[in-house]
Amino acid sequence: MTSDPAAPDDRLTFWSFVDYAVAKAGAELPSVDAEAMRLVLTLHRVTSMVVYDLESSAHRPNGWSWPGFRVLFVLWLAGEMEAKTAAELSGLSRASVSALLKTLEKDGLVARRRGEHDGRSVLISLTPAGRAAITRGFSAHNARESAWAADLTPDERATLVALLRKLMDGSASADAKRRM
């Protein structure tokens, strides 16, 4: 073990690594915007935890991946649409959606058909089995969402959503790359 107080050791955890990483990066590169780093690293870690929990608790038991759930969710709420629109609304690439559709169709959850006005476009929709599966699966998903949100008051939830929306809206001025 080194005498550096910020040196890693076997006590580092998923969460303590955030403080360690911010301190270490700041020491290595004094120009680092430590608070921006802390914000994005924390946001990424929370998101990873939530996604892992939702996927392992609610989606995998139904035979879905997180991306598969996202496509089913979009189709359930928005109805039949072109595959490219499903990609945009679910935040996935067109190639990912195309690959997912093969599995979802094989599982009897999604149906594809050619667009009437443009033979190149592919319209996708839920099958009756897909609709039943996503409504059942979303109940488990939403129960986990409720568990995650339980420690926040209604005002804290509203504030967090407003701050995340502000961060999302600001991504355009930050020239952030986006899937769309």
N, C-alpha and C positions, 0 to 999 in steps of 0.2 A: 504494500500500500504506500502511496506517495504522501508527502506532507501537504499537498494541495487540498485545501478544505472543500473544494468543489469537485474533487476526484470521485469517479464512480466507484461504488463498492457493491457488495451483495445486498445492501439495504435499499438500493434503488427499486422503485416500483413503477408501474405504468403511470401513476399520477405524479410521484415525486420527480420523475424524469423531466417533467415540464419545467420545474424550477431549476433543476440541474442544467438542462439544455439552454435555457435563457441565460443563466449565469455564465456558462462555459462559452457560448457563442459571443456574449458581450465582452468577455475577457479576450477571446481570440480576435474579434473584429469590433473595436470600440464604436464604430459607426452603426452597429446593429440597432434597429428600432425594437428594443426589448419588449415593450408593451404590445406592439403589433404582433411580434413573434409569439408572445404568451397567448394573445387572443386567438390567433389562427391555430396554434398547436393545441390549445385547449378545446376549441371548437371542433377540430378534426378528431381529437380523442373522444369527446362526448359523442359525436356523430358515429364514430366507429363502434362504440359501446352500444348505442341504441340500435344501430343496424344489426349488429351481431345478435343482440337479444331478440329483436323482432324476427330475424331470420331463423334462429334456432328454436324459439318458443312457438312461433305462429306459422312460419312459412315452410320450413323443412318438413314438419309433420304432415303437411299437405302435399309434399312432393315438389315444392316450388323453391326456386332461388329468390333472392331479393329482386333481381331484375325481372324475373318471371312474374312475381307478385305485382310489381309496378305496372307491367303491361296489362295484366288482368284488371287491376284497379282502375286504370285509365279507361279501358273498354267498358267496365261496369258502369262507371259514372258518366262517361261522355258518349257512349254508344258506338255504333259502327263508324269506322274512319279509315283513311288511307294509312298504310303502314308507316309512311314517313311522318304523319301527324302523331301517331302513337309513339314514335321515336322521340319527337320533340317534347310531347307532353310528359313522357316518362323520364326524360333526361338521359336517354340512351342513344347510342349511335344507330344509324339505319342498319348497319351490318349486324349489330348485336340483336336488334329486334328481328331481323330476318332469321337469324339462327334460333332465337327463342321461339319464334312462330312455328318452326318445324316441330319442336318438342311439344308446345302447347296444343298444336293441331293433332299430333300423334296421340296425345293424352285425351283428346276429345273435348278440350276446353274452348278452343278457338276454331272458327271457320274462316276460310279465305275465299274470296271471289274476285273476279276481274271487274274493274270499274266499267260502267255502261258507257260513259262519255269518252273515256280514255283507256284503251285496251292495255296500256302499259301499267296503269295504276292497279294496285291491289287493295281491296277493301277487306278489313278484318272486323270480326264481331265475335262476341261470346256465343257459345252454344248454350242451350238450356242447362246442360251439365256444368258448363263454365260459370254461368250465372249462379247456380246453386253453390258451387264450390267457393266462389269469391265472396258471396254473402256470408257463408258459414266461416270461411277463413278470416274475413275482415273482423268478425266478432272477437276472435282470439287476438288479432292484431291490435284492435282498439282497446282491449283489456290491458295489453302491455303498455300502450300509449298512456292510458289512465294511470297505471302504476308509476311510470316515469314522471308524469306531471304532478303526482300526488303531493310532493313536498313543497310545491309552489302554491302560493295563494292565487286567487283569480286575478288580482292586480299584478302580481309578479309574472303570471303567465302572459297577460296582455302586454306588459312592458317588454318582456323577452321577445315576444312575437314582433312587436313594433321595432325593437332594436335590430332583430335579424332581417326584417323587411328593409330597414334603412341600410344595413350592410349590403343586402342583395341589390337594392336600387343603386347604391354607390359603385357597384362593380362595373357599371358602364363607364363612369368617369375615370375608373382606374384602368380602363382598357383591358379588363379581365377577359380571358378566353373562355368561351361558353359553348356548351353543346346546344345547338338549336337548328 
